[in-house]
Amino acid sequence: MAFFAVFSFYPIVNALYTSLFRKRLLSLRPPTFIGLENYEYLLKSPDFWNSIKATFIFTLGTFIPILVFSLLLAAFIMSRKRFQKFFQMAFYSPAVLSSVVAAAIWLLILDPRGLANMGANFLLGTKGVDYKWLASANMVRFSTILVYFWKYIGYFTIIYITGLASIPQSLHEAAKIDGASGWKDFWHITIPLLKPTTVLVSIMSMLQCLKTFSTQYLFTQSGAPLEPINVITLNIYNTAIRDHNIGRASAMSIILFIIMLFFTWLQFKASKSGGEVDYM
């Protein structure tokens, strides 16, 4: 409780308090109380709404594939009689890298002379085409999604593997004796009993996507266009550090916090609406 009070609760309360002031980061002048003016400004700001749009495009484009493919990969790994540990380590290995290192690796891959263009030209039968991974708006969005998917798919696959391992094998054996096919067993037994794990993965991956920052920051610092990937966290950073407007940045932080709370609550409510599934 002491740890959370110092590193979680206090920063939230302090950000809420700071968002009610006009406060410059490096100014020696005392902050001026302005009430909700920072929030009113943000709600009328096209730049802030673009950040909302960029955040939701990134979140939907990353969150849904991670949720689906991590489950499929976990089921595939659990179905293997050999090399299970190898597959787990192989898929999990990108998760041990920091986000900065992962983004730096992909900057090299997505370079016009990098492996991404070489691979795309080989697969599509083209020659010397630059697919502008970090230049065009749609491609730079796709590139950031690709980096996060590559980095976190293994992490959530391991969580699903833990959930799959907790399901008693006797249930699958009973379904097989009753004539259920592999697909029916997966759909009617595995999926319902994985509901708590799915809720956990869903909330964790969604929050991870909403908090994305380092990949977008490094890509824009390397020359990628800002507008398509100017997610809320990057906008908060630029507003506070570049523009020195810590009051407005705090207001953006509070709005992001409310968005995260809302979608977490929504997922909990949706998970409860289907009823509880138990094998005991």
N, C-alpha and C positions, 0 to 999 in steps of 0.2 A: 504493500500500500504506500509506503514511503517513496519507493522508486517511482511508482505511477504518479504520485502526487507531485513529485519534483519534475519529472521528464514528460508527463502527459497532461495532467490536469492543469497545472500552473501555466504552461505555454498556451493552452486553449483559452483560459480565462484572460491571460495577458494579451493575446491576440484580439480577443473580443473587446477588451478595454481600449487597446491602441487603435482599433478600427474606428472609434468614435472621435478621433482627433486628427487634425492636420499636422502631421509630424514628419519632419525631414530627417533622414538617416544621420547625416553628419552635421546638422545645424546645432549651434549652441543656444538657439532661441527655445524657450519652453513651447511645448505643443499647444495648439489651439483647439479647444473643444468645438466640434462642428456637428455633433449628433450623428444622424444617419446620412449625411451628405455624401460620404464615400460610397455608400451602398446605392444611393440615388444616381450618382455618376456612373457607377459600373452597370447598372441596369439600363442606362441610356447609351452605353459605349459600344459601338460596333466592334471595336477591338476585343472587348471582353466577350461578347457573344460569339465572335469568331473562335475564341479560346474554348468556349463551351462546345461549339461544333467540332473543333479539332479533337477535344478530349473524348467526346462521345463516339466519333468515327473510329478513333484509335481503340477505345475500350470495346466496342462491339466487334471490330475487326480482329481483335486479339483474344478477348474473353471467350467468345463462342467456340472458335477453333481449339483453344486450349482445353476447354471443358470436354469437347467431343473426342478429340484425338488422344488426350491423356487417358481417358477411359478405354478407348480401343487399343492403345499401346499396352496398357496394364493387362487387359484381357489376353492380348497376344503373348505377352511375356509369361503370364501365369499358365498359358496352355503349352508352353515349351517344356519338355522333360529335361533338356540340356541347355546350358549356357544362360540360365536365368540371371545369375549374378553378373555375368558379362554384359547382358543387355541393360540391366539396371544401372550399372556403373557407366556404360556408354551414354545412355540417355541423360543420366543425372549430372555428368561431368560439367556441362556448361553452367549449371546452377551454382557451382562453387566459385565461378569467376565473378568479379565485381561488374556492375553494369557499365562502368567506364571502360574496363578492359574489353568486355563483350562488344561495346560500340566501336572501340578502336580496331578490333579485329575485323568487324564488318565494314568499316570505312575502307580498309585495304581490299576486301573482297568486292565491294561495290564501286571501286575505282574504275574509270573507263577502260583501264588496261588490266582489270582484276578478273578474278575467277567467275564472277557473276555474268559479265558480258561474254566471256569465253564459253561458259556452260550454256547460256541462252542461245548463242549463235550455233553451238553444236546441236542442241536439241531441236531448234527451229529451222536448221538448214540454211541459216543466213551466214554472211561473212563480213566481219568488221563493223557490225552495227553497234552503235552505242545506245543502250536502252535507257540512259539518263536516270539511273536509279536515284541519284541525289540532286537532280536538276528539275524535273517536271513535278507538278503538284501531286498528281496521283501516284507517281512512282515513289516519291519520297515518303508519302503516307504508307505505301505498301512496304517500303524498306524498314521503317520503324516497327511496323507490325511483325515483319519477318524476324527482326533481331530479338524482340521480346518472346515471340513464339519459340524460337530456337533456344533461348536461354532458360525459359521456365517450363517447357513441356515436360522435361524429365523430372523436375521437382514435383509436379502435380501427378505425374505417372506413379511415382513412388508412394504418394499418399493413397492413390487408388489401389495400388498393389496391397497395401496394408489393409484396406477395406475388404478387398477380395479374399485375402487370407483369413479374415475373421468369420467368413461365412462357412458354416459346417459342411464338410464334404459329403456328409450323409444326405443332405438335401438334394445335391446334384445326382447322387447315386439313385435316390428314390425316384427322381424325375426321369432318369434314364430307364429304370425298370418299368415305369408307367408308359414308356414309349415316347417321351418328349424328345424332340430334336434338339440339336445344339443351340439353334437360334431361339426356340421356345424356352429352353432352360435359361438362356441369357436374358431374354426379355421379361419373363414372368417370375424368375427367381432372383437372378443376379441384380438386375436393375432396381427392383423394389427394395431389396435388402441393402443396397448401396446408398439409399436415400440420405442417411446422415453424412456419409462421406461426400456425396455429391453436393450437399448444402455447404459443407466446409470448403471444398474445392471452389465452388461457385463464388462464395463470399471472399475468400482469400485472393483468387485470381482477379475478381472485379476490383477489389481495393488496390491490388498491385498495379492494375492498369490505370486506375484513376490517379494514382500517385506518380505515374511515369514522369521522368525528368531528364536523366543523364543522357539517354540516347538522343532525344530531341536537341538537347543543349549541344552535345558534341557535333551532331550533324549540322546544325546551323552555324556553329563556329568554324566548320570546315567548308562553308560556302553554300549549303543547302538553303532553299527558300524558307523564310520564317513562317509566313502566314499559314501554309497547310499543316504545320506541325507545332503551331504555337499553343500548346496545351496549357491548361490553367497553371500548373506548377511552374512552367517556363515563364509565363506571363508574370507570375508572382515574383520570381527571381529578378526578371528584368525591371519590373516596377520598383522593387526594393533596392536592388544593388546598382542598376544602371541609372534609374531616374531618382533614386534616393527618397521615394515616396513610401515610407514604411507604413503610414496609416492606411493608404489605399491597398497596399499589398496585404496588410492584415485583414482588411475587409474581404479580399478575394480568398484568403485562407479560410475564413469563417464560412463563406459560401460553399467552398469545396468540401469543408467538413460537414455541412448540412446535407449536401448532395450524397456524400458517402454514407451518412447516417440513414438517409431516406432509402437508398437502394439496399442497404443491409437489412433494414426493417422489412422492406418489401419482399426480399428473398426469404426471410424467416417466416413471414406471413404466408407466402405462397407454398412453402414447404409444409406448413402445418395444415393447409387447406385440403391436402390429399389424404389426410389421416395417417396414423402411425402404422408401420409395418414391423412385425416382430416374428422371429422364428422359434421363440421359446414356448 
